[in-house]
Amino acid sequence: MLLGLPLDALIGSVIAENFGLRAALFAGSIGIILGPLPLLVSGIARVHAQPAHTEC
């Protein structure tokens, strides 16, 4: 996650420089909307209880 923030800022600045601020804000909002989709597809939404802790 910490690597993604500077990378996203760089991508956003490139989009804003080439296409304008409105396009950069639109791209950012699409990223916020699509960001949780991998979690929904992974099956974590079907977890109802935390698994019991076992000692190794």
N, CA, C and O atoms as a printed pandas DataFrame, in Angstrom:
     atom_number atom_name residue_name chain_id  residue_number  x_coord  y_coord  z_coord
0              1         N          MET        A               1    0.823   -1.186    0.000
1              2        CA          MET        A               1    0.000    0.000    0.000
2              3         C          MET        A               1    0.865    1.247    0.000
3              4         O          MET        A               1    0.537    2.222   -0.676
4              5         N          LEU        A               2    1.953    1.236    0.738
5              6        CA          LEU        A               2    2.783    2.425    0.802
6              7         C          LEU        A               2    3.454    2.725   -0.531
7              8         O          LEU        A               2    3.726    3.884   -0.844
8              9         N          LEU        A               3    3.717    1.702   -1.306
9             10        CA          LEU        A               3    4.293    1.918   -2.627
10            11         C          LEU        A               3    3.254    2.450   -3.594
11            12         O          LEU        A               3    3.581    3.207   -4.508
12            13         N          GLY        A               4    2.004    2.060   -3.398
13            14        CA          GLY        A               4    0.947    2.469   -4.313
14            15         C          GLY        A               4    0.624    3.945   -4.239
15            16         O          GLY        A               4    0.244    4.533   -5.252
16            17         N          LEU        A               5    0.762    4.568   -3.075
17            18        CA          LEU        A               5    0.406    5.979   -2.946
18            19         C          LEU        A               5    1.284    6.894   -3.806
19            20         O          LEU        A               5    0.743    7.716   -4.546
20            21         N          PRO        A               6    2.620    6.786   -3.738
21            22        CA          PRO        A               6    3.425    7.630   -4.631
22            23         C          PRO        A               6    3.230    7.281   -6.104
23            24         O          PRO        A               6    3.264    8.159   -6.967
24            25         N          LEU        A               7    3.028    6.007   -6.383
25            26        CA          LEU        A               7    2.804    5.591   -7.765
26            27         C          LEU        A               7    1.496    6.162   -8.289
27            28         O          LEU        A               7    1.434    6.633   -9.425
28            29         N          ASP        A               8    0.446    6.125   -7.466
29            30        CA          ASP        A               8   -0.838    6.701   -7.865
30            31         C          ASP        A               8   -0.741    8.210   -8.044
31            32         O          ASP        A               8   -1.366    8.768   -8.946
32            33         N          ALA        A               9    0.031    8.869   -7.202
33            34        CA          ALA        A               9    0.219   10.309   -7.344
34            35         C          ALA        A               9    0.938   10.638   -8.646
35            36         O          ALA        A               9    0.605   11.617   -9.313
36            37         N          LEU        A              10    1.908    9.832   -9.002
37            38        CA          LEU        A              10    2.627   10.034  -10.257
38            39         C          LEU        A              10    1.709    9.821  -11.453
39            40         O          LEU        A              10    1.713   10.612  -12.396
40            41         N          ILE        A              11    0.929    8.759  -11.411
41            42        CA          ILE        A              11   -0.002    8.485  -12.510
42            43         C          ILE        A              11   -1.049    9.586  -12.612
43            44         O          ILE        A              11   -1.388   10.032  -13.708
44            45         N          GLY        A              12   -1.561   10.026  -11.455
45            46        CA          GLY        A              12   -2.550   11.102  -11.461
46            47         C          GLY        A              12   -1.992   12.404  -12.008
47            48         O          GLY        A              12   -2.686   13.132  -12.718
48            49         N          SER        A              13   -0.743   12.698  -11.682
49            50        CA          SER        A              13   -0.156   13.936  -12.205
50            51         C          SER        A              13    0.088   13.854  -13.710
51            52         O          SER        A              13   -0.042   14.855  -14.415
52            53         N          VAL        A              14    0.436   12.679  -14.201
53            54        CA          VAL        A              14    0.622   12.515  -15.648
54            55         C          VAL        A              14   -0.711   12.668  -16.366
55            56         O          VAL        A              14   -0.785   13.315  -17.411
56            57         N          ILE        A              15   -1.759   12.079  -15.814
57            58        CA          ILE        A              15   -3.090   12.212  -16.420
58            59         C          ILE        A              15   -3.537   13.675  -16.395
59            60         O          ILE        A              15   -4.066   14.181  -17.385
60            61         N          ALA        A              16   -3.323   14.354  -15.262
61            62        CA          ALA        A              16   -3.732   15.754  -15.152
62            63         C          ALA        A              16   -2.952   16.639  -16.111
63            64         O          ALA        A              16   -3.509   17.572  -16.690
64            65         N          GLU        A              17   -1.675   16.353  -16.279
65            66        CA          GLU        A              17   -0.854   17.175  -17.176
66            67         C          GLU        A              17   -1.265   16.991  -18.633
67            68         O          GLU        A              17   -1.292   17.954  -19.399
68            69         N          ASN        A              18   -1.585   15.753  -19.017
69            70        CA          ASN        A              18   -1.887   15.473  -20.416
70            71         C          ASN        A              18   -3.351   15.671  -20.783
71            72         O          ASN        A              18   -3.653   16.092  -21.900
72            73         N          PHE        A              19   -4.272   15.372  -19.855
73            74        CA          PHE        A              19   -5.692   15.394  -20.199
74            75         C          PHE        A              19   -6.510   16.398  -19.399
75            76         O          PHE        A              19   -7.667   16.654  -19.730
76            77         N          GLY        A              20   -5.924   16.968  -18.354
77            78        CA          GLY        A              20   -6.638   17.955  -17.562
78            79         C          GLY        A              20   -7.039   17.422  -16.196
79            80         O          GLY        A              20   -7.034   16.217  -15.940
80            81         N          LEU        A              21   -7.385   18.364  -15.331
81            82        CA          LEU        A              21   -7.729   18.010  -13.956
82            83         C          LEU        A              21   -9.010   17.192  -13.881
83            84         O          LEU        A              21   -9.107   16.269  -13.072
84            85         N          ARG        A              22   -9.973   17.514  -14.699
85            86        CA          ARG        A              22  -11.241   16.777  -14.665
86            87         C          ARG        A              22  -11.037   15.302  -15.008
87            88         O          ARG        A              22  -11.649   14.434  -14.387
88            89         N          ALA        A              23  -10.193   15.014  -15.980
89            90        CA          ALA        A              23   -9.907   13.629  -16.354
90            91         C          ALA        A              23   -9.162   12.905  -15.230
91            92         O          ALA        A              23   -9.401   11.721  -14.988
92            93         N          ALA        A              24   -8.257   13.616  -14.540
93            94        CA          ALA        A              24   -7.525   12.994  -13.436
94            95         C          ALA        A              24   -8.462   12.681  -12.275
95            96         O          ALA        A              24   -8.349   11.623  -11.656
96            97         N          LEU        A              25   -9.380   13.585  -11.975
97            98        CA          LEU        A              25  -10.345   13.324  -10.906
98            99         C          LEU        A              25  -11.283   12.179  -11.278
99           100         O          LEU        A              25  -11.644   11.370  -10.424
100          101         N          PHE        A              26  -11.673   12.110  -12.530
101          102        CA          PHE        A              26  -12.518   11.008  -12.994
102          103         C          PHE        A              26  -11.781    9.678  -12.880
103          104         O          PHE        A              26  -12.354    8.687  -12.427
104          105         N          ALA        A              27  -10.518    9.652  -13.287
105          106        CA          ALA        A              27   -9.725    8.417  -13.197
106          107         C          ALA        A              27   -9.546    8.001  -11.737
107          108         O          ALA        A              27   -9.597    6.812  -11.422
108          109         N          GLY        A              28   -9.338    8.963  -10.854
109          110        CA          GLY        A              28   -9.205    8.648   -9.437
110          111         C          GLY        A              28  -10.478    8.097   -8.848
111          112         O          GLY        A              28  -10.441    7.171   -8.038
112          113         N          SER        A              29  -11.613    8.659   -9.247
113          114        CA          SER        A              29  -12.882    8.151   -8.720
114          115         C          SER        A              29  -13.167    6.747   -9.236
115          116         O          SER        A              29  -13.723    5.926   -8.506
116          117         N          ILE        A              30  -12.805    6.461  -10.455
117          118        CA          ILE        A              30  -12.963    5.102  -10.985
118          119         C          ILE        A              30  -12.061    4.140  -10.218
119          120         O          ILE        A              30  -12.462    3.012   -9.932
120          121         N          GLY        A              31  -10.862    4.571   -9.886
121          122        CA          GLY        A              31   -9.961    3.729   -9.106
122          123         C          GLY        A              31  -10.491    3.438   -7.716
123          124         O          GLY        A              31  -10.335    2.327   -7.209
124          125         N          ILE        A              32  -11.120    4.431   -7.092
125          126        CA          ILE        A              32  -11.700    4.218   -5.765
126          127         C          ILE        A              32  -12.866    3.250   -5.840
127          128         O          ILE        A              32  -13.037    2.416   -4.952
128          129         N          ILE        A              33  -13.663    3.350   -6.879
129          130        CA          ILE        A              33  -14.817    2.463   -7.029
130          131         C          ILE        A              33  -14.374    1.036   -7.335
131          132         O          ILE        A              33  -14.939    0.087   -6.791
132          133         N          LEU        A              34  -13.380    0.871   -8.189
133          134        CA          LEU        A              34  -12.945   -0.465   -8.605
134          135         C          LEU        A              34  -11.947   -1.100   -7.646
135          136         O          LEU        A              34  -11.676   -2.296   -7.759
136          137         N          GLY        A              35  -11.399   -0.349   -6.716
137          138        CA          GLY        A              35  -10.394   -0.865   -5.788
138          139         C          GLY        A              35  -10.842   -2.052   -4.958
139          140         O          GLY        A              35  -10.081   -3.011   -4.835
140          141         N          PRO        A              36  -12.047   -2.039   -4.376
141          142        CA          PRO        A              36  -12.478   -3.171   -3.544
142          143         C          PRO        A              36  -12.920   -4.414   -4.314
143          144         O          PRO        A              36  -13.168   -5.449   -3.695
144          145         N          LEU        A              37  -13.027   -4.349   -5.619
145          146        CA          LEU        A              37  -13.503   -5.501   -6.388
146          147         C          LEU        A              37  -12.668   -6.765   -6.194
147          148         O          LEU        A              37  -13.254   -7.844   -6.104
148          149         N          PRO        A              38  -11.334   -6.701   -6.124
149          150        CA          PRO        A              38  -10.590   -7.943   -5.871
150          151         C          PRO        A              38  -10.950   -8.593   -4.533
151          152         O          PRO        A              38  -10.912   -9.819   -4.426
152          153         N          LEU        A              39  -11.296   -7.814   -3.521
153          154        CA          LEU        A              39  -11.712   -8.391   -2.244
154          155         C          LEU        A              39  -13.046   -9.096   -2.373
155          156         O          LEU        A              39  -13.247  -10.153   -1.775
156          157         N          LEU        A              40  -13.947   -8.538   -3.131
157          158        CA          LEU        A              40  -15.249   -9.174   -3.306
158          159         C          LEU        A              40  -15.138  -10.470   -4.092
159          160         O          LEU        A              40  -15.857  -11.430   -3.814
160          161         N          VAL        A              41  -14.256  -10.505   -5.057
161          162        CA          VAL        A              41  -14.077  -11.700   -5.884
162          163         C          VAL        A              41  -13.322  -12.782   -5.122
163          164         O          VAL        A              41  -13.503  -13.967   -5.398
164          165         N          SER        A              42  -12.475  -12.394   -4.164
165          166        CA          SER        A              42  -11.618  -13.365   -3.476
166          167         C          SER        A              42  -12.363  -14.265   -2.505
167          168         O          SER        A              42  -11.826  -15.296   -2.100
168          169         N          GLY        A              43  -13.561  -13.915   -2.124
169          170        CA          GLY        A              43  -14.316  -14.756   -1.212
170          171         C          GLY        A              43  -14.288  -14.267    0.222
171          172         O          GLY        A              43  -14.891  -14.901    1.088
172          173         N          ILE        A              44  -13.621  -13.180    0.503
173          174        CA          ILE        A              44  -13.555  -12.682    1.867
174          175         C          ILE        A              44  -14.915  -12.180    2.344
175          176         O          ILE        A              44  -15.153  -12.083    3.548
176          177         N          ALA        A              45  -15.793  -11.868    1.423
177          178        CA          ALA        A              45  -17.132  -11.416    1.803
178          179         C          ALA        A              45  -17.956  -12.566    2.384
179          180         O          ALA        A              45  -18.934  -12.323    3.090
180          181         N          ARG        A              46  -17.576  -13.810    2.098
181          182        CA          ARG        A              46  -18.325  -14.961    2.609
182          183         C          ARG        A              46  -17.832  -15.438    3.968
183          184         O          ARG        A              46  -18.415  -16.363    4.535
184          185         N          VAL        A              47  -16.773  -14.835    4.509
185          186        CA          VAL        A              47  -16.257  -15.216    5.820
186          187         C          VAL        A              47  -17.166  -14.616    6.888
187          188         O          VAL        A              47  -17.348  -13.400    6.942
188          189         N          HIS        A              48  -17.737  -15.471    7.737
189          190        CA          HIS        A              48  -18.659  -15.006    8.768
190          191         C          HIS        A              48  -18.016  -14.977   10.137
191          192         O          HIS        A              48  -18.444  -14.207   10.996
192          193         N          ALA        A              49  -17.013  -15.784   10.365
193          194        CA          ALA        A              49  -16.330  -15.818   11.658
194          195         C          ALA        A              49  -14.840  -16.004   11.433
195          196         O          ALA        A              49  -14.414  -16.616   10.454
196          197         N          GLN        A              50  -14.062  -15.466   12.353
197          198        CA          GLN        A              50  -12.616  -15.617   12.257
198          199         C          GLN        A              50  -12.242  -17.043   12.637
199          200         O          GLN        A              50  -12.754  -17.564   13.628
200          201         N          PRO        A              51  -11.368  -17.684   11.878
201          202        CA          PRO        A              51  -10.962  -19.045   12.220
202          203         C          PRO        A              51  -10.298  -19.095   13.604
203          204         O          PRO        A              51   -9.673  -18.127   14.038
204          205         N          ALA        A              52  -10.440  -20.216   14.273
205          206        CA          ALA        A              52   -9.853  -20.381   15.599
206          207         C          ALA        A              52   -8.331  -20.409   15.498
207          208         O          ALA        A              52   -7.768  -20.937   14.540
208          209         N          HIS        A              53   -7.685  -19.838   16.494
209          210        CA          HIS        A              53   -6.220  -19.800   16.546
210          211         C          HIS        A              53   -5.706  -21.135   17.049
211          212         O          HIS        A              53   -6.204  -21.660   18.045
212          213         N          THR        A              54   -4.718  -21.686   16.370
213          214        CA          THR        A              54   -4.105  -22.935   16.808
214          215         C          THR        A              54   -2.635  -22.695   17.118
215          216         O          THR        A              54   -1.970  -21.914   16.438
216          217         N          GLU        A              55   -2.140  -23.359   18.130
217          218        CA          GLU        A              55   -0.725  -23.272   18.491
218          219         C          GLU        A              55    0.082  -24.162   17.580
219          220         O          GLU        A              55   -0.359  -25.253   17.219
220          221         N          CYS        A              56    1.253  -23.709   17.208
221          222        CA          CYS        A              56    2.124  -24.510   16.337
222          223         C          CYS        A              56    2.954  -25.481   17.115
223          224         O          CYS        A              56    3.739  -26.229   16.532
